[in-house]
Amino acid sequence: MSAVRPGALELSPREREVVHLLCEGFTDREIAASLYLSQHTVQTHVRRILYVLRARNRTHAATLWTRQLA
């Protein structure tokens, strides 16, 4: 079993939805439309996801999230 990335369990259920779509390559606009949120709200979620996962960027966050699920 792989180690869970520090902070990964601190993501809210909505942030987990956002990170799943981020892993699929969705843009902020596409995530917003899919989850019925504003782009600003999605950007806020993405910033928090980057912070909590200690990721450098969206691609790094997606990689970290995917690895911890494996």
Residue frames as a rotation matrix with the C-alpha (Angstrom) as fourth column:
MET 1
0.584 0.812 0.000 0.00
0.812 -0.584 0.000 0.00
0.000 0.000 -1.000 0.00
SER 2
-0.250 -0.686 0.683 1.38
0.641 -0.646 -0.414 3.41
0.726 0.334 0.602 -0.95
ALA 3
-0.622 -0.063 -0.781 1.73
0.710 -0.467 -0.527 6.22
-0.331 -0.882 0.335 1.54
VAL 4
0.503 0.823 0.264 -0.98
0.862 -0.500 -0.084 8.85
0.063 0.270 -0.961 1.57
ARG 5
-0.304 -0.592 0.747 0.32
0.553 -0.748 -0.368 12.28
0.776 0.301 0.554 0.61
PRO 6
-0.718 0.010 -0.696 0.38
0.643 -0.374 -0.668 14.66
-0.267 -0.927 0.262 3.60
GLY 7
-0.721 0.472 -0.507 -2.83
-0.333 -0.878 -0.344 16.67
-0.608 -0.079 0.790 3.72
ALA 8
-0.893 0.364 -0.263 -4.68
-0.163 0.283 0.945 14.55
0.419 0.887 -0.193 1.17
LEU 9
-0.461 0.747 -0.479 -7.30
0.837 0.545 0.046 13.58
0.295 -0.380 -0.877 3.71
GLU 10
-0.555 0.204 -0.807 -7.91
0.415 -0.772 -0.481 17.27
-0.721 -0.602 0.343 4.42
LEU 11
-0.966 0.255 -0.039 -9.62
-0.156 -0.460 0.874 17.87
0.205 0.851 0.484 1.08
SER 12
-0.377 0.914 0.152 -13.33
-0.576 -0.102 -0.811 18.52
-0.726 -0.393 0.564 1.33
PRO 13
-0.044 0.444 0.895 -15.74
0.503 0.784 -0.364 16.35
-0.863 0.434 -0.258 -0.66
ARG 14
0.907 0.390 -0.160 -16.16
0.090 -0.549 -0.831 19.21
-0.412 0.739 -0.533 -3.17
GLU 15
0.277 -0.892 -0.356 -12.40
-0.864 -0.394 0.313 19.63
-0.419 0.221 -0.881 -3.50
ARG 16
-0.441 -0.379 0.813 -12.15
-0.079 0.919 0.385 15.92
-0.894 0.106 -0.436 -4.20
GLU 17
0.530 0.674 0.514 -14.70
0.544 0.194 -0.816 16.32
-0.650 0.712 -0.264 -6.99
VAL 18
0.854 -0.252 -0.456 -12.65
-0.443 -0.811 -0.381 19.19
-0.273 0.528 -0.804 -8.40
VAL 19
-0.128 -0.988 0.090 -9.36
-0.775 0.156 0.612 17.27
-0.619 0.008 -0.785 -8.23
HIS 20
-0.104 0.156 0.982 -10.93
0.357 0.928 -0.110 14.28
-0.928 0.339 -0.153 -9.99
LEU 21
0.857 0.452 0.247 -11.99
0.402 -0.288 -0.869 16.53
-0.322 0.844 -0.428 -12.88
LEU 22
0.576 -0.747 -0.331 -8.61
-0.729 -0.653 0.205 18.24
-0.370 0.123 -0.921 -12.81
CYS 23
-0.282 -0.670 0.686 -7.06
-0.270 0.742 0.614 14.77
-0.921 -0.012 -0.390 -13.27
GLU 24
0.259 0.477 0.840 -9.23
0.692 0.515 -0.506 14.31
-0.674 0.712 -0.197 -16.35
GLY 25
-0.656 -0.648 0.387 -7.72
0.738 -0.442 0.510 17.46
-0.159 0.620 0.768 -17.83
PHE 26
0.400 0.877 0.266 -10.76
0.890 -0.441 0.116 19.72
0.219 0.190 -0.957 -17.41
THR 27
-0.576 -0.469 0.670 -10.20
0.327 -0.883 -0.337 23.47
0.749 0.024 0.662 -17.45
ASP 28
-0.930 0.260 -0.261 -11.56
0.155 -0.367 -0.917 25.71
-0.334 -0.893 0.301 -14.68
ARG 29
-0.532 0.758 -0.377 -14.40
-0.842 -0.518 0.148 26.71
-0.083 0.396 0.914 -16.98
GLU 30
-0.253 0.416 -0.874 -15.27
-0.390 0.783 0.485 23.06
0.886 0.463 -0.036 -17.72
ILE 31
-0.776 -0.045 -0.629 -15.11
0.514 0.532 -0.672 22.11
0.365 -0.845 -0.390 -14.04
ALA 32
-0.875 0.460 -0.154 -17.35
-0.270 -0.726 -0.633 25.06
-0.402 -0.512 0.759 -13.17
ALA 33
-0.303 0.790 -0.533 -19.94
-0.901 -0.055 0.430 24.04
0.310 0.611 0.729 -15.77
SER 34
-0.376 0.094 -0.922 -19.82
-0.042 0.992 0.118 20.39
0.926 0.083 -0.369 -14.72
LEU 35
-0.624 0.043 -0.780 -20.28
0.743 0.345 -0.574 21.12
0.244 -0.938 -0.247 -11.00
TYR 36
0.370 0.819 0.438 -22.55
0.649 -0.565 0.509 24.16
0.665 0.096 -0.741 -11.39
LEU 37
0.305 -0.397 -0.865 -20.03
0.766 -0.438 0.471 26.49
-0.566 -0.807 0.170 -9.76
SER 38
0.962 -0.126 -0.243 -18.56
-0.226 -0.864 -0.449 29.84
-0.154 0.487 -0.860 -10.71
GLN 39
0.552 -0.832 -0.061 -15.08
0.300 0.267 -0.916 29.90
0.778 0.487 0.397 -12.22
HIS 40
0.014 -0.524 0.852 -13.93
-0.681 -0.629 -0.375 31.96
0.732 -0.574 -0.366 -9.25
THR 41
0.604 0.277 0.747 -15.10
-0.763 0.471 0.443 29.23
-0.229 -0.838 0.496 -6.86
VAL 42
0.954 -0.298 -0.021 -13.28
0.267 0.883 -0.386 26.57
0.133 0.363 0.922 -8.89
GLN 43
0.265 -0.903 0.337 -10.11
-0.021 -0.355 -0.935 28.68
0.964 0.240 -0.113 -8.87
THR 44
0.164 -0.127 0.978 -10.38
-0.944 -0.308 0.118 28.93
0.286 -0.943 -0.170 -5.09
HIS 45
0.885 0.195 0.423 -10.77
-0.326 0.909 0.261 25.15
-0.334 -0.369 0.868 -4.80
VAL 46
0.766 -0.642 -0.022 -7.78
0.353 0.451 -0.820 24.59
0.536 0.620 0.572 -7.11
ARG 47
0.102 -0.744 0.661 -5.60
-0.508 -0.610 -0.608 26.95
0.855 -0.273 -0.440 -5.06
ARG 48
0.344 0.091 0.934 -6.51
-0.926 0.197 0.322 25.09
-0.155 -0.976 0.152 -1.88
ILE 49
0.994 0.002 0.112 -5.90
0.021 0.979 -0.201 21.70
-0.110 0.202 0.973 -3.53
LEU 50
0.460 -0.883 0.097 -2.43
0.105 -0.055 -0.993 22.87
0.882 0.467 0.067 -4.61
TYR 51
-0.001 -0.429 0.903 -1.72
-0.834 -0.499 -0.238 24.07
0.552 -0.753 -0.357 -1.08
VAL 52
0.575 0.326 0.750 -3.00
-0.754 0.568 0.331 20.97
-0.318 -0.756 0.572 0.72
LEU 53
0.964 -0.195 0.179 -1.27
0.246 0.911 -0.332 18.52
-0.098 0.364 0.926 -1.63
ARG 54
0.316 -0.877 -0.363 1.88
-0.117 -0.415 0.902 20.68
-0.941 -0.243 -0.234 -1.67
ALA 55
0.317 -0.093 0.944 1.76
0.864 0.439 -0.247 20.63
-0.392 0.894 0.219 -5.45
ARG 56
-0.636 -0.667 -0.388 3.67
0.392 -0.713 0.582 23.02
-0.664 0.218 0.715 -7.69
ASN 57
-0.718 0.437 -0.541 0.93
-0.688 -0.561 0.460 23.23
-0.103 0.703 0.704 -10.34
ARG 58
0.290 0.956 0.039 -2.22
-0.918 0.290 -0.272 21.53
-0.271 0.043 0.962 -11.63
THR 59
0.407 -0.202 -0.891 -0.32
-0.521 0.750 -0.408 18.77
0.750 0.630 0.201 -13.40
HIS 60
-0.709 -0.705 -0.032 1.69
-0.317 0.359 -0.878 18.00
0.630 -0.612 -0.477 -10.28
ALA 61
-0.456 0.634 0.624 -1.53
-0.817 -0.019 -0.577 17.92
-0.354 -0.773 0.527 -8.21
ALA 62
0.569 0.689 -0.450 -3.13
-0.817 0.537 -0.211 15.49
0.096 0.487 0.868 -10.67
THR 63
0.004 -0.670 -0.742 -0.05
-0.345 0.696 -0.630 13.28
0.939 0.258 -0.228 -10.57
LEU 64
-0.852 -0.334 0.403 0.07
-0.462 0.117 -0.879 13.25
0.247 -0.935 -0.254 -6.77
TRP 65
-0.102 0.913 0.394 -3.64
-0.909 0.076 -0.411 12.53
-0.405 -0.400 0.822 -6.48
THR 66
0.576 0.298 -0.762 -3.52
-0.689 0.678 -0.256 9.72
0.440 0.672 0.595 -9.05
ARG 67
-0.355 -0.818 -0.452 -0.53
-0.315 0.560 -0.766 8.11
0.880 -0.130 -0.457 -7.33
GLN 68
-0.800 0.041 0.599 -2.17
-0.596 0.075 -0.800 8.11
-0.078 -0.996 -0.035 -3.93
LEU 69
0.269 0.960 0.076 -5.25
-0.912 0.280 -0.300 6.38
-0.310 0.011 0.951 -5.36
ALA 70
0.231 -0.258 -0.938 -3.15
-0.638 0.687 -0.347 3.59
0.734 0.679 -0.006 -6.89
